Amino acid sequence: MEKMNTTAYEKALTTNDLRRIFGVSAMTILSWRRQKKLPTIVIKGDRRNTIRFRPDEIQQWAEENGKKIVVPIKEAINLRSAK
């Protein structure tokens, strides 16, 4: 597994970001992950792992799998930053 630099980590998408982007529930995101359908980054932690998603991989995945993007990826990142 490759390491992410700080900038890449800040731009990496969260599950909540994906919920906004695709307009689906957290359970749908979890289901896609469990089915190995979603490109995922797992960051190992002491107590639990952190799950993130690379924006470029999610964009490509959406296009290849016919998933409609409801909120543009950059906008989802900006919404998170505005909080």
N, CA, C and O atoms as a GROMACS GRO file, in nm:
protein
  332
    1MET      N    1   0.085  -0.118   0.000
    1MET     CA    2   0.000   0.000   0.000
    1MET      C    3   0.089   0.123   0.000
    1MET      O    4   0.182   0.133   0.079
    2GLU      N    5   0.059   0.217  -0.088
    2GLU     CA    6   0.141   0.338  -0.094
    2GLU      C    7   0.096   0.438   0.011
    2GLU      O    8  -0.020   0.440   0.052
    3LYS      N    9   0.190   0.522   0.055
    3LYS     CA   10   0.158   0.624   0.155
    3LYS      C   11   0.100   0.746   0.085
    3LYS      O   12   0.135   0.777  -0.029
    4MET      N   13   0.011   0.814   0.155
    4MET     CA   14  -0.048   0.937   0.102
    4MET      C   15   0.019   1.055   0.169
    4MET      O   16   0.039   1.055   0.290
    5ASN      N   17   0.053   1.157   0.090
    5ASN     CA   18   0.106   1.278   0.152
    5ASN      C   19  -0.011   1.359   0.209
    5ASN      O   20  -0.127   1.328   0.182
    6THR      N   21   0.019   1.461   0.287
    6THR     CA   22  -0.085   1.538   0.356
    6THR      C   23  -0.184   1.599   0.259
    6THR      O   24  -0.305   1.594   0.283
    7THR      N   25  -0.137   1.658   0.150
    7THR     CA   26  -0.227   1.720   0.053
    7THR      C   27  -0.320   1.616  -0.009
    7THR      O   28  -0.440   1.640  -0.021
    8ALA      N   29  -0.266   1.503  -0.048
    8ALA     CA   30  -0.348   1.397  -0.106
    8ALA      C   31  -0.451   1.348  -0.006
    8ALA      O   32  -0.566   1.320  -0.042
    9TYR      N   33  -0.410   1.336   0.120
    9TYR     CA   34  -0.503   1.290   0.224
    9TYR      C   35  -0.617   1.389   0.241
    9TYR      O   36  -0.732   1.349   0.256
   10GLU      N   37  -0.586   1.519   0.240
   10GLU     CA   38  -0.690   1.621   0.256
   10GLU      C   39  -0.789   1.619   0.140
   10GLU      O   40  -0.906   1.649   0.158
   11LYS      N   41  -0.742   1.584   0.022
   11LYS     CA   42  -0.829   1.579  -0.095
   11LYS      C   43  -0.900   1.445  -0.108
   11LYS      O   44  -0.996   1.433  -0.184
   12ALA      N   45  -0.854   1.344  -0.034
   12ALA     CA   46  -0.918   1.213  -0.040
   12ALA      C   47  -1.061   1.224   0.010
   12ALA      O   48  -1.090   1.299   0.104
   13LEU      N   49  -1.148   1.150  -0.053
   13LEU     CA   50  -1.290   1.158  -0.022
   13LEU      C   51  -1.326   1.066   0.095
   13LEU      O   52  -1.267   0.960   0.113
   14THR      N   53  -1.423   1.110   0.173
   14THR     CA   54  -1.475   1.030   0.284
   14THR      C   55  -1.603   0.961   0.239
   14THR      O   56  -1.655   0.988   0.131
   15THR      N   57  -1.653   0.873   0.323
   15THR     CA   58  -1.781   0.809   0.294
   15THR      C   59  -1.892   0.914   0.284
   15THR      O   60  -1.978   0.904   0.196
   16ASN      N   61  -1.890   1.013   0.371
   16ASN     CA   62  -1.990   1.120   0.364
   16ASN      C   63  -1.981   1.198   0.233
   16ASN      O   64  -2.083   1.238   0.176
   17ASP      N   65  -1.858   1.221   0.185
   17ASP     CA   66  -1.841   1.286   0.055
   17ASP      C   67  -1.908   1.204  -0.054
   17ASP      O   68  -1.980   1.258  -0.138
   18LEU      N   69  -1.885   1.072  -0.053
   18LEU     CA   70  -1.944   0.985  -0.154
   18LEU      C   71  -2.096   0.983  -0.145
   18LEU      O   72  -2.164   0.975  -0.247
   19ARG      N   73  -2.149   0.989  -0.024
   19ARG     CA   74  -2.295   0.996  -0.008
   19ARG      C   75  -2.349   1.118  -0.081
   19ARG      O   76  -2.450   1.110  -0.152
   20ARG      N   77  -2.282   1.233  -0.065
   20ARG     CA   78  -2.325   1.356  -0.133
   20ARG      C   79  -2.308   1.343  -0.285
   20ARG      O   80  -2.398   1.376  -0.362
   21ILE      N   81  -2.192   1.295  -0.326
   21ILE     CA   82  -2.160   1.286  -0.468
   21ILE      C   83  -2.261   1.201  -0.545
   21ILE      O   84  -2.306   1.239  -0.653
   22PHE      N   85  -2.296   1.086  -0.488
   22PHE     CA   86  -2.386   0.994  -0.558
   22PHE      C   87  -2.531   1.003  -0.513
   22PHE      O   88  -2.619   0.944  -0.575
   23GLY      N   89  -2.557   1.077  -0.404
   23GLY     CA   90  -2.694   1.089  -0.355
   23GLY      C   91  -2.749   0.957  -0.304
   23GLY      O   92  -2.866   0.925  -0.324
   24VAL      N   93  -2.664   0.881  -0.236
   24VAL     CA   94  -2.703   0.750  -0.182
   24VAL      C   95  -2.677   0.746  -0.032
   24VAL      O   96  -2.618   0.838   0.024
   25SER      N   97  -2.721   0.639   0.031
   25SER     CA   98  -2.702   0.622   0.175
   25SER      C   99  -2.562   0.567   0.206
   25SER      O  100  -2.492   0.516   0.119
   26ALA      N  101  -2.526   0.579   0.332
   26ALA     CA  102  -2.399   0.520   0.378
   26ALA      C  103  -2.400   0.369   0.359
   26ALA      O  104  -2.297   0.309   0.331
   27MET      N  105  -2.517   0.308   0.374
   27MET     CA  106  -2.528   0.163   0.355
   27MET      C  107  -2.498   0.123   0.210
   27MET      O  108  -2.439   0.018   0.186
   28THR      N  109  -2.538   0.207   0.116
   28THR     CA  110  -2.507   0.178  -0.025
   28THR      C  111  -2.356   0.185  -0.048
   28THR      O  112  -2.300   0.099  -0.117
   29ILE      N  113  -2.291   0.286   0.008
   29ILE     CA  114  -2.145   0.297  -0.004
   29ILE      C  115  -2.080   0.174   0.057
   29ILE      O  116  -1.989   0.116  -0.002
   30LEU      N  117  -2.125   0.134   0.175
   30LEU     CA  118  -2.071   0.015   0.242
   30LEU      C  119  -2.093  -0.109   0.157
   30LEU      O  120  -2.003  -0.193   0.146
   31SER      N  121  -2.209  -0.121   0.098
   31SER     CA  122  -2.239  -0.236   0.012
   31SER      C  123  -2.146  -0.240  -0.108
   31SER      O  124  -2.093  -0.346  -0.143
   32TRP      N  125  -2.125  -0.125  -0.173
   32TRP     CA  126  -2.033  -0.119  -0.287
   32TRP      C  127  -1.893  -0.162  -0.244
   32TRP      O  128  -1.825  -0.234  -0.317
   33ARG      N  129  -1.850  -0.116  -0.126
   33ARG     CA  130  -1.717  -0.153  -0.076
   33ARG      C  131  -1.708  -0.303  -0.051
   33ARG      O  132  -1.611  -0.368  -0.092
   34ARG      N  133  -1.808  -0.357   0.016
   34ARG     CA  134  -1.807  -0.501   0.049
   34ARG      C  135  -1.806  -0.587  -0.076
   34ARG      O  136  -1.746  -0.695  -0.078
   35GLN      N  137  -1.872  -0.540  -0.180
   35GLN     CA  138  -1.876  -0.614  -0.306
   35GLN      C  139  -1.750  -0.591  -0.389
   35GLN      O  140  -1.738  -0.639  -0.502
   36LYS      N  141  -1.655  -0.517  -0.331
   36LYS     CA  142  -1.528  -0.485  -0.398
   36LYS      C  143  -1.552  -0.409  -0.529
   36LYS      O  144  -1.474  -0.421  -0.624
   37LYS      N  145  -1.660  -0.331  -0.532
   37LYS     CA  146  -1.693  -0.256  -0.652
   37LYS      C  147  -1.636  -0.115  -0.650
   37LYS      O  148  -1.632  -0.048  -0.753
   38LEU      N  149  -1.592  -0.070  -0.534
   38LEU     CA  150  -1.551   0.069  -0.517
   38LEU      C  151  -1.402   0.075  -0.486
   38LEU      O  152  -1.357   0.009  -0.392
   39PRO      N  153  -1.322   0.153  -0.563
   39PRO     CA  154  -1.179   0.165  -0.532
   39PRO      C  155  -1.161   0.236  -0.397
   39PRO      O  156  -1.204   0.350  -0.380
   40THR      N  157  -1.098   0.168  -0.304
   40THR     CA  158  -1.090   0.214  -0.165
   40THR      C  159  -0.947   0.220  -0.116
   40THR      O  160  -0.864   0.137  -0.154
   41ILE      N  161  -0.918   0.318  -0.032
   41ILE     CA  162  -0.789   0.328   0.038
   41ILE      C  163  -0.817   0.294   0.184
   41ILE      O  164  -0.905   0.354   0.246
   42VAL      N  165  -0.742   0.200   0.239
   42VAL     CA  166  -0.755   0.166   0.380
   42VAL      C  167  -0.629   0.214   0.450
   42VAL      O  168  -0.518   0.170   0.418
   43ILE      N  169  -0.646   0.305   0.545
   43ILE     CA  170  -0.533   0.358   0.622
   43ILE      C  171  -0.536   0.290   0.758
   43ILE      O  172  -0.627   0.312   0.838
   44LYS      N  173  -0.437   0.206   0.783
   44LYS     CA  174  -0.432   0.128   0.907
   44LYS      C  175  -0.416   0.218   1.027
   44LYS      O  176  -0.336   0.313   1.026
   45GLY      N  177  -0.491   0.188   1.131
   45GLY     CA  178  -0.482   0.263   1.256
   45GLY      C  179  -0.463   0.169   1.373
   45GLY      O  180  -0.473   0.048   1.358
   46ASP      N  181  -0.435   0.225   1.489
   46ASP     CA  182  -0.415   0.144   1.609
   46ASP      C  183  -0.543   0.074   1.650
   46ASP      O  184  -0.544  -0.046   1.678
   47ARG      N  185  -0.651   0.149   1.655
   47ARG     CA  186  -0.778   0.092   1.702
   47ARG      C  187  -0.871   0.055   1.588
   47ARG      O  188  -0.942  -0.045   1.594
   48ARG      N  189  -0.871   0.136   1.486
   48ARG     CA  190  -0.955   0.107   1.371
   48ARG      C  191  -0.894   0.168   1.246
   48ARG      O  192  -0.810   0.258   1.254
   49ASN      N  193  -0.936   0.120   1.133
   49ASN     CA  194  -0.884   0.169   1.006
   49ASN      C  195  -0.967   0.287   0.957
   49ASN      O  196  -1.085   0.299   0.989
   50THR      N  197  -0.904   0.374   0.880
   50THR     CA  198  -0.972   0.487   0.818
   50THR      C  199  -0.990   0.455   0.670
   50THR      O  200  -0.898   0.407   0.604
   51ILE      N  201  -1.108   0.481   0.620
   51ILE     CA  202  -1.140   0.453   0.480
   51ILE      C  203  -1.147   0.585   0.404
   51ILE      O  204  -1.213   0.680   0.447
   52ARG      N  205  -1.078   0.592   0.292
   52ARG     CA  206  -1.080   0.709   0.205
   52ARG      C  207  -1.087   0.662   0.060
   52ARG      O  208  -1.068   0.545   0.029
   53PHE      N  209  -1.114   0.757  -0.028
   53PHE     CA  210  -1.130   0.728  -0.170
   53PHE      C  211  -1.060   0.838  -0.250
   53PHE      O  212  -1.076   0.956  -0.218
   54ARG      N  213  -0.983   0.801  -0.352
   54ARG     CA  214  -0.916   0.899  -0.437
   54ARG      C  215  -1.016   0.957  -0.537
   54ARG      O  216  -1.086   0.883  -0.606
   55PRO      N  217  -1.023   1.090  -0.545
   55PRO     CA  218  -1.120   1.154  -0.635
   55PRO      C  219  -1.110   1.106  -0.781
   55PRO      O  220  -1.212   1.080  -0.844
   56ASP      N  221  -0.988   1.095  -0.834
   56ASP     CA  222  -0.972   1.054  -0.974
   56ASP      C  223  -1.021   0.911  -0.996
   56ASP      O  224  -1.080   0.882  -1.100
   57GLU      N  225  -0.997   0.823  -0.900
   57GLU     CA  226  -1.042   0.684  -0.912
   57GLU      C  227  -1.195   0.675  -0.903
   57GLU      O  228  -1.257   0.595  -0.972
   58ILE      N  229  -1.254   0.758  -0.817
   58ILE     CA  230  -1.400   0.758  -0.804
   58ILE      C  231  -1.464   0.811  -0.931
   58ILE      O  232  -1.565   0.757  -0.977
   59GLN      N  233  -1.407   0.917  -0.989
   59GLN     CA  234  -1.459   0.972  -1.115
   59GLN      C  235  -1.457   0.865  -1.224
   59GLN      O  236  -1.555   0.844  -1.295
   60GLN      N  237  -1.344   0.798  -1.237
   60GLN     CA  238  -1.329   0.694  -1.339
   60GLN      C  239  -1.426   0.578  -1.312
   60GLN      O  240  -1.490   0.528  -1.405
   61TRP      N  241  -1.436   0.536  -1.187
   61TRP     CA  242  -1.525   0.427  -1.149
   61TRP      C  243  -1.670   0.462  -1.183
   61TRP      O  244  -1.743   0.378  -1.236
   62ALA      N  245  -1.711   0.584  -1.154
   62ALA     CA  246  -1.848   0.628  -1.184
   62ALA      C  247  -1.876   0.621  -1.334
   62ALA      O  248  -1.981   0.573  -1.377
   63GLU      N  249  -1.781   0.670  -1.413
   63GLU     CA  250  -1.797   0.668  -1.559
   63GLU      C  251  -1.804   0.526  -1.612
   63GLU      O  252  -1.887   0.495  -1.697
   64GLU      N  253  -1.716   0.439  -1.562
   64GLU     CA  254  -1.711   0.300  -1.611
   64GLU      C  255  -1.831   0.217  -1.567
   64GLU      O  256  -1.866   0.120  -1.634
   65ASN      N  257  -1.895   0.256  -1.456
   65ASN     CA  258  -2.004   0.176  -1.400
   65ASN      C  259  -2.141   0.243  -1.414
   65ASN      O  260  -2.239   0.197  -1.356
   66GLY      N  261  -2.146   0.352  -1.490
   66GLY     CA  262  -2.274   0.418  -1.515
   66GLY      C  263  -2.339   0.477  -1.391
   66GLY      O  264  -2.462   0.485  -1.383
   67LYS      N  265  -2.257   0.520  -1.296
   67LYS     CA  266  -2.310   0.581  -1.173
   67LYS      C  267  -2.323   0.731  -1.194
   67LYS      O  268  -2.229   0.797  -1.239
   68LYS      N  269  -2.439   0.784  -1.162
   68LYS     CA  270  -2.465   0.927  -1.182
   68LYS      C  271  -2.407   1.007  -1.066
   68LYS      O  272  -2.432   0.978  -0.949
   69ILE      N  273  -2.329   1.109  -1.100
   69ILE     CA  274  -2.274   1.200  -1.000
   69ILE      C  275  -2.373   1.314  -0.983
   69ILE      O  276  -2.399   1.390  -1.076
   70VAL      N  277  -2.427   1.326  -0.861
   70VAL     CA  278  -2.529   1.426  -0.830
   70VAL      C  279  -2.464   1.558  -0.790
   70VAL      O  280  -2.509   1.665  -0.830
   71VAL      N  281  -2.357   1.549  -0.710
   71VAL     CA  282  -2.281   1.666  -0.666
   71VAL      C  283  -2.139   1.648  -0.718
   71VAL      O  284  -2.076   1.547  -0.687
   72PRO      N  285  -2.086   1.743  -0.796
   72PRO     CA  286  -1.949   1.729  -0.847
   72PRO      C  287  -1.848   1.705  -0.735
   72PRO      O  288  -1.863   1.757  -0.624
   73ILE      N  289  -1.747   1.626  -0.764
   73ILE     CA  290  -1.648   1.587  -0.663
   73ILE      C  291  -1.583   1.708  -0.599
   73ILE      O  292  -1.571   1.714  -0.477
   74LYS      N  293  -1.540   1.806  -0.679
   74LYS     CA  294  -1.475   1.925  -0.621
   74LYS      C  295  -1.569   1.999  -0.528
   74LYS      O  296  -1.527   2.052  -0.424
   75GLU      N  297  -1.696   2.004  -0.563
   75GLU     CA  298  -1.794   2.072  -0.477
   75GLU      C  299  -1.810   1.997  -0.345
   75GLU      O  300  -1.823   2.060  -0.240
   76ALA      N  301  -1.810   1.865  -0.350
   76ALA     CA  302  -1.822   1.785  -0.227
   76ALA      C  303  -1.703   1.811  -0.135
   76ALA      O  304  -1.719   1.821  -0.013
   77ILE      N  305  -1.584   1.822  -0.192
   77ILE     CA  306  -1.464   1.852  -0.112
   77ILE      C  307  -1.477   1.992  -0.052
   77ILE      O  308  -1.444   2.011   0.065
   78ASN      N  309  -1.525   2.088  -0.129
   78ASN     CA  310  -1.542   2.225  -0.079
   78ASN      C  311  -1.648   2.232   0.031
   78ASN      O  312  -1.632   2.307   0.126
   79LEU      N  313  -1.755   2.155   0.018
   79LEU     CA  314  -1.859   2.152   0.122
   79LEU      C  315  -1.802   2.102   0.254
   79LEU      O  316  -1.835   2.154   0.360
   80ARG      N  317  -1.716   2.002   0.246
   80ARG     CA  318  -1.652   1.948   0.366
   80ARG      C  319  -1.560   2.053   0.427
   80ARG      O  320  -1.556   2.068   0.549
   81SER      N  321  -1.487   2.125   0.344
   81SER     CA  322  -1.392   2.225   0.392
   81SER      C  323  -1.462   2.345   0.454
   81SER      O  324  -1.406   2.412   0.540
   82ALA      N  325  -1.585   2.373   0.411
   82ALA     CA  326  -1.659   2.489   0.459
   82ALA      C  327  -1.712   2.470   0.601
   82ALA      O  328  -1.750   2.567   0.666
   83LYS      N  329  -1.714   2.347   0.648
   83LYS     CA  330  -1.769   2.321   0.782
   83LYS      C  331  -1.674   2.359   0.891
   83LYS      O  332  -1.705   2.343   1.009
   0.00000   0.00000   0.00000
